Each structure stands twice: as C-alpha cells, then as structure tokens.
Amino acid sequence: MTPLPLVPLPRPILTPRPQAKHLIELAAPQMKRSTVVGAGGRSVEDSYRTSYGTFLKRYQDEIVERIENRVAAWTQIPVVHQEDTQVLRYGLGQQYKVHADTLRDDEAGVRVATVLIYLNEPEAGGETAFPTSQWVHPSLAQTHGANFSDCARGHVAFAPKRGDALLFWSIGPDGASEDVHASHTGCPVLGGVKWTATKWVHARPFRPTEMIASAGGGVVRPQPYVRDPGVCYDESSQCAEWAAAGDCDKVGFLVYNASELAPFRSMV
Ligand SMILES: O=C(O)CCC(=O)C(=O)O
C-alpha cells in the first residue's frame, strides 16, 4: 500500500496570551539543554538537537489540565496516554534536525501522535517542516510557504503562530507501521526566539500512577473526549448555520475548512 501524504492539522488550541505565557513562565526557570536518545537508550546532548527544554507534569495546574483535555478531545485519546508536556526554547540558530517521534515505551507502547503547540512567534525561521511529505493540493505550497526560510521552502511546513497547534500521526492506520511522511524538523531559528510545547500521545496509558500523583493523588477527573452521542460541540462561528441546516442529525458529521485543513466541529 502506498501511504497517503501526511496532512498535519493546524488548529488554535490555546488562548494565545494568557495560556502560552503561563506555560513559558512555568517552564522558564527549569530549562536544560535538550537531549536525544543515544547508545543503549541513554539521553545524550547532540548537535542534532540544540534547543533547551523541560517537562510540565500532567494536570499540574488548571491551565495545563485544560490544554491536556483539549489535546485529548482533538486526538480522541485520553490524557493518560499523553506524556508530560515538553516545553522547548530555541535561541538563534538552534534547531531539531529531521527525526521521527516514534519512541517506544515498554508499558505505553509507541508514540502514535504528536500535538505541537506554538507558544510564540520567532522573528524569522523556526518553521516545522515535513520534508518527506507533500501538500495534498499544490496551491497550499503558495498559501503557506510564501515567507519560508531555506530549511522549510518547498516542503510541507508551518511557521509558528502563537496559540496554534499541529496534530500529526506517526503511526499508520494499521496501528503498527511508521508513517514516513511524519518525519519532521524544527528549522533553525533565524531571528528572535521560539517557544513550543509538545504533547506526545502513546498507544497505551503512559505512567498512569505518575499522573494520579501530579493530579493531587485523587481520582483523575473525567475527560471531555467522552462525549454524549448526538450532542453538538461548537467550535466555529458557523455552527449555528450548520445546525439550522440539519447537520447535527448526521451522526459522525465532521466539517473541514479545506483551505485551512482544520476541523471546526465534530459530532460523535
Ligand atoms: O520545534 C519544532 O518545530 C519541532 C519539534 C519537534 O520536532 C519535537 O519536539 O519532536
């Protein structure tokens, strides 16, 4: 089977100022040089990945919890499958060269999806590029790529926009094979600084006892991805119009804005 080109979905996921700023403020005092997985599975510093980063615990406060719940709603996979939030800071020239996110954990299995949230906008560069994928429609190269840096030019790529997030799947629909189109790079920052928050989502629950501890030791609250069948969830100003046209009666209805590749509203 020839795999389909990857369609990373950009979507606003944070209220840009307060929530993005909050994540940066939580992370800033504890940033350390990022690492890659080296020989024997050890974490090592490498010129392949030159950012600084740290992790924020799941459900560590209300804002983190809200964001994690949104990631769960978007991926339709519970928060307990998410790793802690990794916040990254890229200074001038810093980057993450082409790689796949398919790290395996003994208990949680493979990382199946990534939600990459942009916390600010660098002055130049810093795009996320997918050099082994193609745009589903060639016109998108013009719409999205007008001001790309050399690293991103000609590729499926996204320039950071504060509050927006990208969702992409690293594992194919068979649940096992790696999707080569999901290889990606964090292009070098050419001006200013770039902050991101990454949520990696695993096939199975990721260290559930840690999550219960960081949620205060109590019972983990119900998650919003469990939705009432037949209930509309409005995520677009056009929802009232679609509802009036009877779309809410169509189970499984999902509206996409093809020009932006963003799902606006879903029903279960
Ligand atoms: O910073 C980026 O644009 C990409 C980050 C990334 O590749 C990752 O965190 O796995």
The ligand as an SDF file (V2000), in Angstrom:
LIG
                    3D

 10  9  0  0  0  0  0  0  0  0999 V2000
   10.1750   22.6330   17.1370 O   0  0  0  0  0  0  0  0  0  0  0  0
    9.6560   22.0890   16.1800 C   0  0  0  0  0  0  0  0  0  0  0  0
    9.1390   22.7440   15.2690 O   0  0  0  0  0  0  0  0  0  0  0  0
    9.6490   20.6080   16.1030 C   0  0  0  0  0  0  0  0  0  0  0  0
    9.8050   19.9860   17.4690 C   0  0  0  0  0  0  0  0  0  0  0  0
    9.9660   18.5220   17.3800 C   0  0  0  0  0  0  0  0  0  0  0  0
   10.2920   18.0130   16.3650 O   0  0  0  0  0  0  0  0  0  0  0  0
    9.7240   17.6570   18.5120 C   0  0  0  0  0  0  0  0  0  0  0  0
    9.5710   18.1670   19.6330 O   0  0  0  0  0  0  0  0  0  0  0  0
    9.6770   16.4230   18.3060 O   0  0  0  0  0  0  0  0  0  0  0  0
  1  2  2  0
  2  3  1  0
  2  4  1  0
  4  5  1  0
  5  6  1  0
  6  7  2  0
  6  8  1  0
  8  9  2  0
  8 10  1  0
M  END
$$$$
